[in-house]
Amino acid sequence: MRKMPVKPNREYRAMSLMKPSEQKRIQTDFYVEGYATTFNDPYVLFESEGNKYFEVIDRGALDGADVSDVIMQLDHQGRVRARTSNRTLGIEPDDHGLFTYADLSRSSAARELHEDITSGLITQMSWAFTVDKDEYDKSNRTRVIKRIRKVYDVSAVSIPANPGTEISARSYFDGVIEAERQELARRQRELELTKAKYFYLGVN
């Protein structure tokens, strides 16, 4: 199985559908569009020991983010199929999420990707980014991404379960899970000490 590269300090999410459209933002016969992510819509990001951990991207998370030169690839690697700096790729946050559209006409590799998308061989998109600010709500085990620092790429992906998603998620939630374990162990120790105290007082 082809593995996608995972670059240090970047987070990867694969959760969107790419498709052709009749309402084109760029006039080309090789047009595709989709949402790289949605806003204010919690999704299960990780599961450990029967507990589900969620993530949600705040509506304003992309305000001020660096999107100066975002590229489109296949599986986050290889040749560039489109990019924002030459206006063959567009990314626009709206009320629903991060809307992405591309003109895949500029190279043979880009046109091949368009064919794979229109034929239904490739249906998903993943994006790579870094986080500037986030919060964690212990009550519902939800990470809230408040501000994104930079968007690196929005890639069509051939593997629906992006391994980069789990790796980057694990790097964040390992600390959360360990903190929860320590808190549970502390509460259990306090309970045991309380029980021992009352038992001792009862005996005497």
C-alpha positions as CSV (number, residue, x, y, z in Angstrom):
1,M,0.0,0.0,0.0
2,R,1.3,3.4,-0.9
3,K,2.0,5.5,2.2
4,M,1.6,9.2,2.3
5,P,4.5,11.2,3.8
6,V,4.0,12.8,7.2
7,K,6.1,15.9,7.8
8,P,7.0,16.9,11.3
9,N,4.8,19.5,13.1
10,R,2.1,19.4,10.4
11,E,-1.4,18.0,10.9
12,Y,-3.3,16.1,8.3
13,R,-7.1,15.7,7.9
14,A,-8.9,13.7,5.3
15,M,-12.7,14.1,5.3
16,S,-14.0,15.7,2.2
17,L,-15.4,14.8,-1.2
18,M,-13.9,16.1,-4.4
19,K,-16.1,16.4,-7.5
20,P,-16.6,18.2,-10.8
21,S,-19.1,21.0,-10.9
22,E,-21.2,22.9,-13.5
23,Q,-20.9,26.2,-11.5
24,K,-17.2,26.9,-12.0
25,R,-15.0,29.4,-10.2
26,I,-12.4,29.0,-12.9
27,Q,-13.4,28.6,-16.6
28,T,-11.7,25.3,-17.6
29,D,-12.8,21.9,-18.8
30,F,-10.6,20.4,-16.0
31,Y,-12.4,21.8,-13.0
32,V,-12.9,20.2,-9.6
33,E,-14.1,21.5,-6.2
34,G,-14.8,20.3,-2.7
35,Y,-14.6,21.2,1.0
36,A,-11.3,20.4,2.7
37,T,-13.0,20.8,6.1
38,T,-16.2,22.0,7.8
39,F,-16.5,24.5,10.6
40,N,-18.2,24.1,14.0
41,D,-19.0,20.5,13.1
42,P,-17.4,18.0,15.6
43,Y,-16.0,14.8,14.3
44,V,-14.4,11.8,15.9
45,L,-10.7,12.1,15.5
46,F,-9.3,9.4,17.8
47,E,-10.5,6.5,20.0
48,S,-8.6,5.0,22.9
49,E,-9.7,2.5,25.5
50,G,-13.3,2.9,24.5
51,N,-13.3,6.7,24.8
52,K,-14.0,8.8,21.7
53,Y,-12.0,12.0,21.3
54,F,-13.5,14.7,19.1
55,E,-12.2,17.7,17.2
56,V,-13.9,20.8,15.8
57,I,-12.6,23.6,13.8
58,D,-13.8,27.0,14.8
59,R,-15.5,29.2,12.2
60,G,-12.8,31.9,12.6
61,A,-9.8,29.5,12.7
62,L,-8.6,30.5,9.3
63,D,-8.9,34.3,9.9
64,G,-5.3,35.6,9.4
65,A,-3.9,32.2,8.4
66,D,-1.0,32.1,5.9
67,V,-2.5,30.8,2.7
68,S,-0.1,32.7,0.4
69,D,1.2,29.7,-1.6
70,V,-0.9,26.5,-1.1
71,I,-0.4,23.6,-3.5
72,M,-2.5,20.6,-4.6
73,Q,-0.8,17.2,-4.9
74,L,-1.8,13.6,-4.9
75,D,-1.4,12.0,-1.5
76,H,0.7,15.0,-0.3
77,Q,3.6,14.1,-2.5
78,G,5.1,14.2,-6.0
79,R,4.3,16.7,-8.7
80,V,2.3,19.8,-8.0
81,R,-1.1,19.7,-9.8
82,A,-2.3,23.2,-9.0
83,R,-1.3,26.1,-6.7
84,T,-2.7,29.4,-5.4
85,S,0.3,31.5,-6.6
86,N,-0.5,30.9,-10.3
87,R,-4.3,31.0,-9.7
88,T,-5.0,27.4,-10.7
89,L,-6.0,26.7,-7.1
90,G,-8.4,28.6,-4.9
91,I,-9.2,28.2,-1.2
92,E,-12.0,30.2,0.3
93,P,-13.4,30.0,3.9
94,D,-17.1,30.4,3.9
95,D,-19.9,29.7,6.5
96,H,-19.7,26.0,5.8
97,G,-16.0,25.3,5.7
98,L,-12.9,25.6,3.7
99,F,-14.1,25.6,0.1
100,T,-11.4,24.5,-2.4
101,Y,-11.4,24.5,-6.2
102,A,-8.9,23.9,-8.9
103,D,-8.0,24.0,-12.6
104,L,-6.3,20.8,-13.4
105,S,-5.4,21.6,-17.0
106,R,-1.9,22.9,-16.8
107,S,0.1,19.6,-17.0
108,S,-0.4,16.0,-18.0
109,A,-0.2,14.9,-14.4
110,A,-3.0,17.4,-13.5
111,R,-5.2,16.2,-16.3
112,E,-4.7,12.6,-15.2
113,L,-5.8,13.6,-11.7
114,H,-8.9,15.2,-13.1
115,E,-9.7,12.1,-15.0
116,D,-9.3,10.0,-11.8
117,I,-11.6,12.3,-10.0
118,T,-14.3,12.5,-12.7
119,S,-14.3,8.7,-13.0
120,G,-14.8,8.3,-9.3
121,L,-11.4,6.6,-8.7
122,I,-10.4,9.4,-6.3
123,T,-13.1,10.9,-4.2
124,Q,-11.4,12.4,-1.1
125,M,-9.2,15.4,-0.3
126,S,-6.9,16.0,2.6
127,W,-5.3,19.1,3.8
128,A,-2.0,19.8,5.7
129,F,-1.7,22.7,8.2
130,T,-0.2,23.9,11.5
131,V,-2.2,25.0,14.5
132,D,-1.5,28.3,16.2
133,K,-4.1,28.1,19.0
134,D,-6.4,25.4,20.3
135,E,-8.4,24.5,23.4
136,Y,-9.4,21.2,25.0
137,D,-12.9,20.7,26.6
138,K,-12.5,17.8,29.1
139,S,-16.3,17.6,29.6
140,N,-16.9,16.2,26.1
141,R,-13.3,15.2,25.1
142,T,-13.2,17.8,22.3
143,R,-10.3,19.6,20.9
144,V,-11.3,23.0,19.5
145,I,-8.9,24.5,16.9
146,K,-9.2,28.2,17.3
147,R,-6.6,29.5,15.0
148,I,-4.6,27.9,12.2
149,R,-1.1,29.3,11.4
150,K,-0.5,28.1,7.9
151,V,-2.1,25.9,5.2
152,Y,0.5,24.0,3.2
153,D,-1.5,21.9,0.8
154,V,-4.9,20.4,-0.2
155,S,-4.3,17.1,-1.8
156,A,-6.4,14.6,-3.5
157,V,-6.0,11.3,-1.7
158,S,-6.2,7.7,-3.0
159,I,-6.2,6.2,0.5
160,P,-9.5,7.1,2.4
161,A,-8.0,6.5,5.9
162,N,-5.1,8.9,5.9
163,P,-2.4,7.6,8.2
164,G,-1.2,11.1,8.7
165,T,-4.4,12.0,10.4
166,E,-3.9,9.3,13.1
167,I,-0.3,10.1,13.6
168,S,-0.8,13.9,14.1
169,A,-3.9,13.2,16.2
170,R,-2.0,10.8,18.4
171,S,0.8,13.3,18.9
172,Y,-1.8,15.7,20.4
173,F,-4.0,13.3,22.3
174,D,-1.2,11.2,23.9
175,G,-0.7,14.1,26.3
176,V,-4.5,14.5,26.9
177,I,-5.0,10.8,27.5
178,E,-2.0,10.6,29.9
179,A,-3.3,13.6,31.8
180,E,-6.7,11.9,32.1
181,R,-5.1,8.8,33.4
182,Q,-3.1,10.7,36.0
183,E,-6.2,12.5,37.1
184,L,-8.2,9.3,37.5
185,A,-5.3,7.7,39.4
186,R,-5.2,10.7,41.8
187,R,-8.9,10.5,42.4
188,Q,-8.7,6.8,43.1
189,R,-5.8,7.3,45.6
190,E,-7.9,10.0,47.4
191,L,-10.9,7.7,47.5
192,E,-8.8,4.9,48.9
193,L,-7.3,7.2,51.6
194,T,-10.7,8.5,52.5
195,K,-12.0,4.9,52.9
196,A,-9.0,3.9,55.0
197,K,-9.5,7.0,57.2
198,Y,-13.1,6.2,57.9
199,F,-12.3,2.5,58.5
200,Y,-9.6,3.5,61.0
201,L,-11.9,5.9,62.8
202,G,-14.7,3.3,62.9
203,V,-12.5,0.6,64.4
204,N,-11.2,2.9,67.1
